[in-house]
Amino acid sequence: METRVTCGIVDAMDIRKIAVATLAVLAVGGGYAAADQHTTTRAEKVLTIDAAVKAAQATLDAAEKENQRVTVAVVDRSGDLVVLLAGDGAGPQTEESAKRKAFTAVSFNAATSKLTGRVTGAGATLRDIPGTLFLGGGVPVAVDGAPVASIGVGGAPCGDLDEKYARAGLATLK
């Protein structure tokens, strides 16, 4: 389309074409904007920081009652750390262990002790996914069957104990 400008005056036919094109763009763009509001957003359930701290403290308390030196990690649905509590005397390796167990549990919406069977065999398995740890001690926090967070524990002599303490923290959220 050629626009004729003579001393700053645009031809009337060109103005009509510009107006029609502008309205078409606004109508189409406005339709997409309205559709986006309804189809690309969602309400999501999350674990509050207060609940995460309460669960982490209950987890640590359960371990300390049995003289275990552990670290507790609570992660959100994305696997990002929300709370980390290192008990008195917990070893330096327990932090990473707790975080990775929590990450694994929320990623697969299953207790890490239940996932150990999925990482056996030759070739690539779930164990090859970075950040995961398939030892007992991670439990998901689920709402209506969907994971919203998880609790991971590292430092007890076996994963069964780590998971026992994580479940004590989980019980405070029911």
N, C-alpha and C positions, 0 to 999 in steps of 0.2 A: 504494500500500500504506500502510495506516495502522498506525503503531506505537503500541501502548498502553503507557504508562509510568505505573506507580502506585508512588509513593514509591521511584523508582529501580529498579523491577523491570520487565523487558521480558517480554512474553508469550512462552511457549515456542514457539509457532507462528512468531512473528516471528524468533526466533533461528534456527530451521531455514531460513527463507527467506533470511536474511542469509548464513548459512553456504553454502547452495547457490549463491547469487549470487556470493559471494566465490570459491568453487572454480571456477565457470565462467569468471570473469574471469581467474583465475590460469592455468587450463588454456589458454585462448585466447591470453592474453598471453605465456605461457611458450612456446607453439608458435611465435609470431611471433619471439620472441627467438632461439629455436633456429634458425629458418629464416634470420634475418638474419645469424647468424654464418657460415652456409655460402653465402649468395647475395650478400651485399653487401660482402664483403671479398675482397681478392686480394693475391697476392704480386706485387711489381713489381721489375723490374730497374732499378737506377740506377747512374750513373757515380759512383764514389767521388771524394772531394775530391782524394785523392792522384793518381788517374788524370787528373782534370781539370787539375790543376796541371802534371803531367808533359806532357800534350798541349799545353797553352797555352805552356809553355816551349819545347817542340820547335818549335812554330809560330813563335814569336818568333825563335828561333835561326835557323830557315831563312830568314826575312826579313832578319835582320841580316847573314847571310852574303852576301847580295846587296845590302847597303847600303840596304835599304829601311826606312823609319821607319813602323812600323805599330803598331796596337793590336789585341790579341787578346781576344775574349770567349768564354767557355764558359758555356752556359746549360743548365739541366736540362730535363726533358721538359715542364715547365710554362712554359718560356721565361724562368724566373727566373735572374738572373745568379748564377753560381757562382764564376767566376774572371775577373778583368780585369787584363791586363798591358799597360801602355802603354810601348812602346819609347822609347829615348832619341830625342828630337827629333820624336816623332809629333805631328801637328797636333791641334788641339782637336776637329776634326770627326770624327776617326778613332774616338773612343770610341763615339759614337752610331751610326756606320756599322757598326762591328763588332758591337755589341749587336743592332741591327736585322737584320743579315744572319744572325746566329745564331738569333734568334727566328724568322725566316722559314724557315730550313732545318729547324728542329725542328718547326715548325707543319705543314709540308707533307711532311716526311720526304723531302726532295729537296735537291740542291745548288741554291743560288740561281741559278746560271748556267743551269740546266735549266728554271727557272720563268719566265724572261723572256718566252717566247713566250705565256704565259698571261695577260699583262697588256696586250695590245694590243687595239685596237678601240674603238669608240664605246660609251658607256654605262659602267655599273659593271663593274669587274673586280676581281681579287684585289688590285690595287695600292691599292684603297680601304680595305683592312683596316688599321686603325691599328697602328702598330708594325712594319709589314713594310717590307722594302727589297729590290727585285728587281734587284740588281746582283751580279755574281759575287763570291764570297768567303765564302759560308756553306756548310758541309757538315754533314749530319746524322751523328750517332753512333748506329748501329742495332745491336740485338741481336735475332737471329731475325727480321729484317725490320721490327721495330718501333723507332721512335726513342726513345732514352733521354736524349739530350743533343745538343748541336751546338756547332760551333766557327765563329766568325765573325771575319773579318779586315778591317780597314779601313786605308787609307793608302797602299797601293802605287799606282803610276800607272794601273793597270787592274785590273779584277775578275779577269782570268785569273791575274794574279800573286797577288792576295789568296787566290784559291782554291787555287793551287799550295801556298802556305804552310799553309793550313788542312789540306790533305791530308797534308802532312808531319807535322802534329800528330796527325791521325787515324791515320796509320800506326803511331804508338807504342802505339796501343790494340789492335792486332791480335794 
